[in-house]
Amino acid sequence: MDRRADDIRNLASEMAASYEERKKGVADLIQGFRADNEAAAKEWRNLRTLMARTKAGKVVGVKPKVAKPPVPEAVGIEDRILDVVKNRPGITLKEIGDALGLHFVRIAADTKSLVESGKLRKEGKLYYLRK
């Protein structure tokens, strides 16, 4: 019976030690989270200050972006769209863009204009030449 009592005491002692180790580990994690939170808060405050100075028109040590010259519009984009649809009836907007080497968003307005002018017909997502 004494051996069993000793085993229980040893187990209780091991559990207490394990608990203390976990408690210390959790405390270390919380301390790390607090430090990270404080660092992030400091960066956000700096960003807020930077944005306020930028809005006020002050130069703030950030290299201003130089505006890129506008990309010239493709000459005859609508004609190119019509040519693609003529050669591949039942084509999607994305496929038209791929065929022209352009993103479909770039040609969406031109394609819509062609549909509204009656040069193209749209059925669902597919485009056809108007006959």
C-alpha positions in Angstrom: 0.0 0.0 0.0 2.9 2.4 0.7 4.2 1.8 -2.8 0.9 2.8 -4.3 0.8 6.0 -2.1 4.3 6.8 -3.2 3.3 6.3 -6.9 0.4 8.7 -6.4 2.6 11.3 -4.7 5.2 11.0 -7.5 2.4 11.4 -10.1 1.0 14.4 -8.3 4.5 15.9 -8.1 5.1 15.3 -11.8 1.7 16.8 -12.7 2.5 19.9 -10.5 5.8 20.3 -12.3 4.2 19.9 -15.7 1.6 22.4 -14.8 4.2 25.0 -13.7 6.1 24.4 -17.0 2.9 25.0 -19.0 2.1 28.0 -16.9 5.5 29.5 -17.6 5.2 28.7 -21.3 1.8 30.4 -21.5 3.2 33.4 -19.7 6.1 33.6 -22.2 3.7 33.4 -25.1 1.5 36.2 -23.7 4.5 38.3 -23.1 5.6 37.8 -26.7 2.1 38.6 -28.0 2.1 41.8 -26.0 5.5 42.8 -27.4 4.3 42.1 -30.9 1.1 44.0 -30.3 3.0 47.0 -29.0 5.3 46.9 -32.0 2.4 46.7 -34.4 0.6 49.6 -32.6 3.7 51.7 -32.9 4.0 51.0 -36.6 0.3 51.9 -37.1 0.8 55.1 -35.3 3.8 55.9 -37.5 1.8 55.1 -40.6 -1.1 57.3 -39.4 1.3 60.2 -38.9 2.9 59.6 -42.3 -0.5 59.6 -44.0 -1.6 62.8 -42.2 1.6 64.5 -43.3 1.2 63.3 -46.8 -2.4 64.6 -46.9 -1.2 67.9 -45.6 1.2 68.1 -48.6 4.4 67.7 -46.7 7.2 65.7 -48.1 7.8 62.9 -45.7 10.9 61.0 -46.7 8.9 58.7 -49.0 9.9 58.9 -52.6 6.9 60.3 -54.4 5.6 58.1 -57.2 6.3 59.5 -60.7 3.2 59.3 -62.9 3.7 57.0 -65.8 2.8 58.4 -69.2 -0.5 57.1 -70.4 -0.4 54.0 -72.5 -1.6 55.0 -76.0 -4.9 53.4 -77.0 -4.6 50.6 -79.5 -5.7 51.9 -82.9 -8.7 50.1 -84.2 -9.3 48.0 -81.1 -13.0 47.5 -82.1 -11.9 46.4 -85.6 -9.5 43.9 -83.9 -12.3 42.6 -81.7 -14.6 42.2 -84.7 -11.9 40.3 -86.6 -11.4 37.9 -83.7 -15.2 37.3 -83.3 -15.5 36.8 -87.1 -12.8 34.1 -87.0 -14.1 32.5 -83.9 -17.9 32.9 -83.5 -19.3 32.0 -80.0 -16.2 33.3 -78.2 -16.1 34.6 -74.7 -14.8 38.0 -73.6 -11.8 36.4 -71.9 -11.0 34.4 -75.1 -11.2 37.6 -77.1 -8.8 39.3 -74.7 -6.4 36.3 -74.8 -6.5 36.4 -78.6 -5.6 40.1 -78.6 -3.1 39.8 -75.8 -5.1 42.1 -73.6 -6.9 41.6 -70.3 -10.6 41.1 -70.8 -11.4 44.1 -68.5 -9.5 46.3 -71.0 -11.7 45.3 -73.9 -15.0 45.0 -72.0 -16.2 48.6 -72.7 -15.3 48.3 -76.4 -17.1 45.0 -76.7 -20.1 46.4 -75.0 -20.1 49.4 -77.4 -20.0 47.0 -80.3 -23.0 45.1 -78.9 -24.9 48.4 -78.4 -24.1 49.6 -81.9 -25.4 46.4 -83.3 -22.2 45.1 -84.8 -21.9 42.2 -82.3 -24.6 40.0 -80.7 -24.2 38.6 -77.2 -25.9 35.3 -76.1 -25.1 34.6 -72.5 -21.3 34.9 -72.3 -20.7 34.3 -76.0 -20.2 36.8 -78.7 -21.2 36.6 -82.4 -21.1 38.9 -85.4 -24.5 40.5 -86.1 -25.6 39.4 -89.6 
